[in-house]
Structures are given as C-alpha cells and as structure tokens.
Amino acid sequence: MKLKLRDRVLGLERPRLMGVLNLTPDSFSDGGRYLAPGAALEHARRLVAEGAEILDLGAESTRPGAAPVPLEEERRRLLPVLEAVLELGVPVSVDTRKPEVAEAALRLGAHLVNDTSGLADPRIAEVAARYDAPLVVMHTPHPDPRRMMAAARYLDIVAEVRAQLLKWARRAERLGVPQVVLDPGFGFGKKREHNLALLARLSELAGLGYPLLVGLSRKRLIGELTGVEAADQRVCGSVAAHLAAAARGARILRVHDVAAHRQALAVFWEVEVWDGSS
C-alpha cells in the first residue's frame, strides 16, 4: 500500500510517523508553546531530525470542549508557519475542518488534508480533489467539539465507526478525492471503553483496505490507564498504545514524541518481519 502525496509517494509497507505541530494556545498537550512562528519552525526541524516522515500542522484545537476559531485567525496562525515548514522537504499535512483553510494550504504546497470533522462540510473533499491531494477522514459522532462527548452513545462502537468511516470514504471518493485515509478518532466522542474496544479490534478497520491513521499520543485514555496526569509525561503509554495499533494494521501514527516512537518502531518492525534467515 502507498500514500500518494501530490508530488511524492510514501510507502506504507511499514508504519510511518506523523509529527504533531500545534499552532494553538489551547491544545491539551502543548498549548501555546509553538504559537510564535520561530518556535514552531524550530520544533518542526526537531521533529524531522527525530524521524518524522510527515508533519501535521493544526491551528485550531478540536479537543473535546474546544471553542471554534474564526477563519481568519486560523489562517493567520497557520499559513506563515506552513510556508516555512514546507522548506524542510518533508510532506506536510494540514489539520483543519474548514475548506477555505484547506484550499489556502494546498495552494501553498501542503500535501495532505486532515479533516477531523467527519466530512461535516463536503466542500473540503472537493478542495482536496481539485488539488489532487489525499484526505484523512476522521470519525466523530458530532463535528462540534463542544457537543461530541454528549454524543458518545454506541451499541457496537467498532461496527458503527467502521460503517460511518466507509460511508464517508465512499462519499469523498465520489467527490473526486484521489485517496482516502481513515482515522477512528480516538478520544473524539469516545469514552474509555469505546477507545479500548476500537484499539483491540482495530484490524476490523484496517481490513477496509484504506490506509489507517491512528492518534493516541498523550491522550486522556493514556492518562486513565497509567495514572499519569501531565499530558507531556505520557510518552511510554503513548508508545505502547501505538505499537498495539501498528500490530493491528495502523500505518500512520500521529505522535508528539517522535524519537521515542522511532526507537520503539525500529524494534517492533524487526520482530514483525523476522523470518529467521539472518
């Protein structure tokens, strides 16, 4: 399986690391740390040096309960940093729910659109199609972060997420998107038991045949399972969760702590492909 990122191709024969760069004052894990363009670019360089193969830039927090960011403010935060980060030579994903932001980013040269709204505005798929860019479609039971946790009601979380993602993926394809990536949306309108069920049965989503992106890095679930309150101290738990996801078919891991994940994946993948011949 391969991911075509406009002018380049990333093989997905093994899990790949997507480094997170939050350009927001209110991210749950590092809010405000990289708001200044200089600090953001320095952090992007560090992520690439540690082994990030894609960078994911977001200028609007979509954590549960987050308030929306006006269009112009999101563009103001994102575009100057994006322009600088593109010079680093690695593919860049833009994490946005707004078609206008996606179009501005793709016009500058971004390679991937990461839509966390569950295709709430189909125009974002039309924009991706127009620029021949892949689209990440993430599951959420409600596109408004202020309402998503109230909508966390499921009879069979895995079956429902699988069906909804497949529906949205096919809709995006009908709108012309050249390649769709699926994200089960860990933590987005999901409680602890929902997240655990999704992770344990992730192979059912990977079996749909689309590249599967997973983002569990530093999330509340990790804190609940480990007892670690500070988000930036949840590195070991995040690595463990992502290795479990990789073992079940995830091929893009969206992470904050790239160096730790790179080291763990190097060992994990050698074991996965070991055939005893050397």
C-alpha positions in Angstrom: 0.0 0.0 0.0 1.2 3.5 -0.8 0.2 7.0 0.0 0.4 9.4 -2.9 1.1 12.9 -1.5 0.7 15.1 -4.6 4.3 15.2 -6.0 5.7 12.3 -3.9 4.8 8.8 -2.7 5.2 7.4 0.8 5.3 3.6 1.1 3.1 2.1 3.8 4.6 -1.3 3.9 5.6 -0.4 7.4 4.2 2.1 10.0 5.1 5.8 9.4 5.4 8.6 11.9 3.5 11.8 11.6 4.8 14.5 13.9 2.3 16.9 15.6 2.8 20.6 15.4 0.1 22.5 17.3 -0.2 26.2 16.4 -2.8 26.8 19.1 -3.0 28.4 22.5 -5.2 25.7 24.0 -4.0 22.3 22.8 -4.4 19.7 25.6 -0.7 18.7 25.4 1.4 21.7 24.5 -1.0 24.6 24.1 0.7 27.9 23.3 4.3 26.5 23.1 4.6 26.9 19.4 2.4 29.9 18.6 5.3 32.0 17.6 6.4 31.2 14.0 10.1 30.9 15.1 9.3 28.5 17.9 7.1 26.5 15.5 9.7 26.2 12.8 12.4 25.2 15.4 10.1 22.5 16.7 9.3 21.3 13.2 13.0 20.9 12.5 13.4 18.9 15.7 10.5 16.6 14.7 12.1 15.9 11.3 15.5 15.3 12.8 14.0 12.8 15.2 12.4 10.9 12.3 9.0 12.4 11.4 8.1 11.4 7.9 5.1 13.7 7.7 4.4 16.9 9.7 0.8 17.6 10.8 0.1 21.3 11.4 -3.1 22.4 13.1 -4.1 26.0 14.1 -7.5 25.1 15.7 -7.8 22.9 18.7 -10.5 20.2 18.2 -10.1 18.6 21.6 -13.5 17.8 23.3 -15.0 21.1 24.6 -12.8 23.4 22.5 -14.4 26.6 21.1 -14.2 27.2 17.3 -11.5 29.5 15.9 -12.6 32.1 13.3 -11.5 31.5 9.8 -9.1 34.5 9.5 -7.5 33.7 12.8 -6.8 30.1 11.8 -5.3 31.3 8.5 -3.2 33.9 10.4 -1.7 31.2 12.7 -1.2 28.6 10.0 -0.1 29.9 6.7 3.2 31.7 7.7 4.4 28.6 9.5 3.3 26.3 6.8 5.2 28.3 4.2 8.4 28.0 6.3 7.9 24.3 7.2 7.5 23.3 3.6 11.1 24.3 3.1 12.1 21.4 5.3 11.4 18.9 2.5 9.0 16.5 4.2 5.3 16.1 3.3 3.0 18.4 5.3 -0.5 17.6 6.4 -2.9 20.4 7.4 -5.3 19.6 10.3 -8.4 21.7 9.6 -12.2 21.4 9.3 -12.5 24.4 7.0 -12.4 24.1 3.2 -11.1 27.7 2.9 -8.1 26.9 5.1 -7.5 23.6 3.3 -7.5 25.4 -0.1 -5.1 28.1 1.1 -2.8 25.5 2.5 -2.9 23.3 -0.6 -2.3 26.4 -2.8 0.9 27.0 -0.8 2.0 23.4 -1.3 0.6 21.3 1.5 0.4 17.6 0.7 -2.5 16.2 2.7 -5.7 17.4 4.4 -6.6 16.0 7.8 -10.3 16.6 8.4 -11.3 16.0 12.0 -15.0 16.9 11.4 -16.2 13.6 9.8 -16.7 15.3 6.5 -19.2 17.7 8.0 -18.5 20.1 5.2 -18.2 18.1 1.9 -16.5 21.1 0.3 -13.3 20.0 2.0 -13.4 16.9 -0.1 -14.0 18.9 -3.3 -10.9 21.1 -2.4 -8.7 18.0 -1.9 -9.9 16.6 -5.2 -9.2 19.9 -7.0 -5.6 19.8 -5.8 -5.2 16.0 -6.3 -4.4 15.6 -2.5 -5.4 12.8 -0.2 -7.9 13.4 2.6 -7.9 12.0 6.1 -11.5 11.3 7.2 -11.8 11.0 10.9 -14.7 9.6 12.9 -16.5 11.8 15.3 -20.1 11.4 16.5 -20.6 15.2 16.3 -18.4 17.8 14.4 -18.7 20.4 17.2 -16.1 19.6 19.9 -18.4 21.2 22.5 -21.0 18.5 21.8 -19.1 15.4 20.8 -18.8 13.8 24.2 -22.6 14.2 24.8 -23.0 12.2 21.5 -20.8 9.3 22.8 -23.5 6.7 22.7 -23.0 3.4 20.8 -24.4 -0.1 20.7 -21.3 -1.5 18.9 -18.6 1.1 18.7 -16.4 -0.8 16.2 -19.2 -1.7 13.8 -20.6 1.8 13.9 -17.3 3.6 13.4 -16.5 1.1 10.6 -19.8 1.7 8.8 -19.6 5.5 9.2 -16.0 5.7 8.0 -16.7 3.6 5.0 -19.7 5.8 4.1 -17.7 9.0 4.4 -14.8 7.5 2.4 -17.0 6.5 -0.4 -18.6 9.9 -0.4 -15.2 11.6 -0.6 -14.2 9.3 -3.5 -17.4 10.2 -5.3 -16.4 13.9 -4.9 -13.1 13.1 -6.6 -10.7 12.6 -3.7 -7.8 10.6 -5.2 -7.0 8.7 -1.9 -8.8 8.5 1.4 -7.1 7.8 4.8 -9.2 6.6 7.7 -8.9 7.7 11.3 -11.1 6.1 14.0 -10.9 9.3 16.0 -9.6 8.1 19.4 -10.9 10.4 22.1 -13.3 12.3 19.8 -16.7 11.5 21.2 -15.4 8.3 22.8 -15.2 7.2 26.4 -12.6 4.9 27.9 -14.5 1.7 27.0 -15.1 2.9 23.4 -11.4 3.7 22.9 -10.2 0.4 24.2 -12.7 -1.6 22.1 -11.5 0.3 19.0 -7.9 -0.3 19.7 -8.4 -4.0 20.5 -10.4 -4.5 17.3 -8.5 -2.1 15.0 -7.8 -4.8 12.5 -11.5 -4.7 11.5 -11.0 -1.1 10.4 -7.7 -1.8 8.7 -9.5 -4.6 6.8 -11.5 -2.0 4.9 -8.5 -1.5 2.6 -7.8 2.1 3.2 -4.6 3.4 4.9 -5.3 3.7 8.6 -4.1 6.7 10.7 -4.1 6.5 14.5 -3.5 9.3 17.0 -3.4 8.2 20.7 -0.4 10.4 21.6 -0.7 11.8 25.1 -4.4 11.5 25.2 -6.7 11.2 28.2 -7.0 7.4 27.7 -3.3 7.1 28.3 -3.6 9.1 31.5 -6.6 7.0 32.6 -4.8 3.7 32.0 -1.4 4.8 33.6 -2.4 7.3 36.2 -0.1 9.9 34.7 -1.9 13.3 34.9 0.5 15.5 32.9 0.0 15.0 29.2 3.6 15.6 28.3 4.7 12.8 30.7 2.6 10.1 28.9 5.3 9.1 26.4 5.7 5.4 27.4 1.9 4.8 27.5 1.6 6.5 24.1 4.3 4.4 22.6 2.6 1.2 23.9 -0.8 2.2 22.5 0.7 3.0 19.1 2.6 -0.3 19.0 -0.7 -2.1 19.7 -2.3 -0.1 16.8 0.6 -0.9 14.4 0.3 -4.6 15.2 -3.4 -4.4 14.2 -2.8 -2.6 10.9 -2.3 1.1 11.6 0.2 2.5 9.1 0.4 6.2 10.0 1.0 7.1 13.7 0.3 10.7 14.7 2.6 11.4 17.6 4.2 14.2 19.7 7.3 12.3 20.8 8.9 11.2 17.6 12.2 10.0 18.8 10.7 7.6 21.4 8.3 6.2 18.8 11.0 5.8 16.2 13.1 3.7 18.5 10.2 1.6 19.6 9.0 1.0 16.0 12.5 0.0 14.9 12.5 -2.9 17.3 8.8 -3.7 16.7 9.1 -3.9 13.0 12.2 -6.0 13.0 10.3 -8.6 15.1 7.3 -8.3 12.8 9.2 -9.1 9.6 11.7 -11.6 11.2 11.8 -14.8 9.2 14.8 -16.4 10.9 17.1 -16.2 7.9 19.7 -13.9 9.2 
